[in-house]
Amino acid sequence: MNLNQITLPVLDLHKSISFYETLGLNLIVHTHDAYARFEFPHGDATLSLSVVDQLPQGNGIKVFFECDDLDKKVSYLKAQEIKFESELEDQPWLWREAHLFDPDGNHLVLYRAGENRKNPPWRKK
């Protein structure tokens, strides 16, 4: 299997499109005012946005975006007035990450794990 796409619920499609374009995703599909799909600068997976009448309640999911030059990306986004929930932090699981929320409260994590993403020292053989 291969991940094709993740679809996130949104209330305001145009506001969300602008947010994800600022993150660096490329808009490839925009149908009416109900759906949009983006491609990433690297890889084959896509991210979709689908308009809903009401956002789901609870903790929901987290979407992780790996960035090669994480510190530079976070600095750039802050200069674009993107608000972060947490500052960049080195984690005990050997990732460096910062947390933020999109305009509809979807939890996003920008991180850099490199080799440790799939091959941490404690990986099962």
Secondary structure, 3 states (H helix, E strand, C coil): CCCCEEEEEECCHHHHHHHHHHHCCEEEEEECCCEEEEECCCCCCEEEEEECCCCCCCCCCEEEEECCCHHHHHHHHHHCCCCECCCCEECCCCCEEEEEECCCCCEEEEEECHHHHCCCCCCCC
